Amino acid sequence: MSSALHSTAAGVLASIPSPPVSYFDLGPLRIHFYALCIIAGIIVAVLMTNHRLTKRGAEPWVVIDIAILAVPLAIIGARIFHVLTHPNFYFGEGKNTWNPFEPGSVWAIWEGGIAIFGALIGGAVGAYLGCRWTGIRFWTFADALAPGLLLAQAMGRFGNWFNHELFGLPTSLPWGLEIESTNSAFPPGLPEGTLFHPTFLYEVIWNGLGVLVLLWLGRKLFFQWGRLFAIYLIWYSAGRILWESIRIDPSEIILGLRSNVWAAIIGVVVGLVILVVQTRRHPGLEPSPYQPGRGRKDVDADVQSQDNPSDFVDVSEPPAEEVAAGATATSAAPTSGDGSR
C-alpha cells in the first residue's frame, strides 16, 4: 500500500492538473474564469498606467478617458484577429458562425479566442484617439502603459489554463500539463494521460520577468518617446515566437510558420523600428506628457514626479523660440547632466 501511495504522490507532483471547472453560475449568469482573468488584467494595467502617468506629470486618472476608447477597440481587434487567423473554427459547413445563442459563433468571446496582436492594433487606434481627446502625448502614454500591459497579459494567460487550451507539445518533464483525452485539441493517437508543455505558464513567467525589466528600464531617462514601449514589443514578441513554435492548437500556416509566429516576428521588427526612429527623432527629454498647447485641467496641482529624483521628467515649458516655431518637443540633446543616467 505504501508503494501505491508513493506512486500516486509522485504522479501528482510530477504534473500540473488542469482546473476541473472553467466557470460558475451566479443566478441566471454564467461567469467564466477566462473573462475574470482578462478583466483583472485590465484593472491592473489601468492602475499601473495611472500611477506612472501621474508621476510623469499628467492629471490623475486621465488614463480612464483613454481606456474608455482603447479597451473596447482592443477587445474587438483581438477577437477579429483570432477569427481571421482561425477561419476553420468559425466558417464552413456545419459551423455556427453568426448565432450568438449557440456555441461556436464568432461572437462567443467568453468561450476563449482572442489574439493579443489584434488587441495591440485595436488598442493602439483607441489609445491614439483617446490621447488626441485628452491631450496626452501618444508615446508618453505607450511608455506608461508598457509594464502594466505585459502584466495584464501574464494574468490573462491563466484564462487559457482554465479553458484547457493553447498547450504545447507532449512532454515527460515534471511540470507537464494534464489534458483530458476528450479535449478537441488532444492529438489523435496519443495515449490517455499524455502530458503537454504548459505554454500558458511559460508565458506567465516570461511576461513576469519582462515586467521587472520594463520597470527597471523605465527609471532611465533614455526610455521616453516610445522607446520603452518598443522594448515591450521586442520582449513580448520574442517570447511568443518560441511559445508559438511548440503549441499544437490548430492555426493557419503561412510559408511553413504559424500565423502568430509571423505576427510575433513583425512585432519584433516594429519594436526595433520604433526604437531606432524615435532615438533619431528625439535624442532629448520629453518636455511634458501633454501635446503642445494642451495641459492639465487642475493647473494648480503638484507634479508628483518633481518630488522623486528617480522619476524625474523635465516638465518645464519649452524655450520661447521653440514655442514660436511650433515645435512639438524638446529634441536637442541635453547640455547638462540630466540625461546621463
C-alpha positions, 0 to 999 in steps of 0.5 A: 500500500505504501508503494501505491501511495508513493506512486500516486504522490509522485504522479501528482507532483510530477504534473500540473492538473488542469482546473476541473471547472472553467466557470460558475453560475451566479443566478441566471449568469454564467461567469467564466474564469477566462473573462475574470482573468482578462478583466483583472488584467485590465484593472491592473494595467489601468492602475499601473498606467495611472500611477506612472502617468501621474508621476510623469506629470499628467492629471490623475486618472486621465488614463480612464478617458483613454481606456474608455476608447482603447479597451473596447477597440482592443477587445474587438481587434483581438477577437477579429484577429483570432477569427481571421487567423482561425477561419476553420473554427468559425466558417464552413459547413456545419459551423455556427458562425453568426448565432450568438445563442449557440456555441461556436459563433464568432461572437462567443468571446467568453468561450476563449479566442482572442489574439493579443496582436489584434488587441495591440492594433485595436488598442493602439487606434483607441489609445491614439484617439483617446490621447488626441481627446485628452491631450496626452502625448501618444508615446508618453502614454505607450511608455506608461502603459508598457509594464502594466500591459505585459502584466495584464497579459501574464494574468490573462494567460491563466484564462487559457489554463482554465479553458484547457487550451493553447498547450504545447507539445507532449512532454515527460518533464515534471511540470507537464500539463494534464489534458483530458483525452476528450479535449478537441485539441488532444492529438489523435493517437496519443495515449490517455494521460499524455502530458503537454508543455504548459505554454500558458505558464511559460508565458506567465513567467516570461511576461513576469520577468519582462515586467521587472525589466520594463520597470527597471528600464523605465527609471532611465531617462533614455526610455521616453518617446516610445522607446520603452514601449518598443522594448515591450514589443521586442520582449513580448514578441520574442517570447511568443515566437518560441511559445508559438513554435511548440503549441499544437492548437490548430492555426493557419500556416503561412510559408511553413510558420504559424500565423502568430509566429509571423505576427510575433516576428513583425512585432519584433521588427516594429519594436526595433523600428520604433526604437531606432526612429524615435532615438533619431527623432528625439535624442532629448527629454520629453518636455511634458506628457501633454501635446503642445498647447494642451495641459492639465485641467487642475493647473494648480496641482503638484507634479508628483514626479518633481518630488522623486529624483528617480522619476524625474521628467523635465516638465518645464515649458519649452524655450520661447523660440521653440514655442514660436516655431511650433515645435512639438518637443524638446529634441536637442540633446541635453547640455547638462547632466540630466540625461546621463543616467 
